[in-house]
Amino acid sequence: MISSRGSELFSYLPGYYSTSRIMGSMMDAQGGEMDQLYAALNETVDQFFVSTATWGLERWENELGISTDLTKPIEQRRAVVESKLRGAGSFTGRLVKNVAEAYDGGTVDITFQPQEWSFTVKFVDTIGIPPNLEDLKAVIEEIKPAHLAVEYEFSYLLIRDIHEVMTLAEMEQTLLHKFAGGVRLDKQRV
């Protein structure tokens, strides 16, 4: 029997049907239909949660006023939606931290410099520039007060991080922008 639900249905029948090819075929066909039904139901339920939404992600974006960009990877689109959901409320360091961590997926530290009317978003776990930094910048600009400036601080690989730690093959596999002095700067100020 091909269908798992068909096997289950067949097990509910009286024992004298155990050798019947007709009943076996019927239960397998009906079980196949039930397998498809359950798969469709599970896929529909997945759309109710941002972390599992696929074809329903566009609806989440429309509901939150986010422009849909189908060229972006689905994980980045989910991060935008997740951060928009987390970004409701008054502006605090915890709010910025929650939003930034939704984008980055790692630990983020927020430090305020009140005398300079600014705050810094430091990516602790991420080496190099996060892939969807521009989306994060847009969201932070939207939630922060206009009078505050924001700086982004990144972590890069330094010689002390790789000397006698990484093999040459591992270094060759590491993207250049993850090293200090690579193609991007240590800090960016917006």
Summary of the structure (lengths in Angstrom):
residues: 190
radius of gyration: 25.6
end to end distance: 62.5
largest distance: 85.2
contacts: 498
relative contact order: 0.08
helix: 51%
strand: 15%
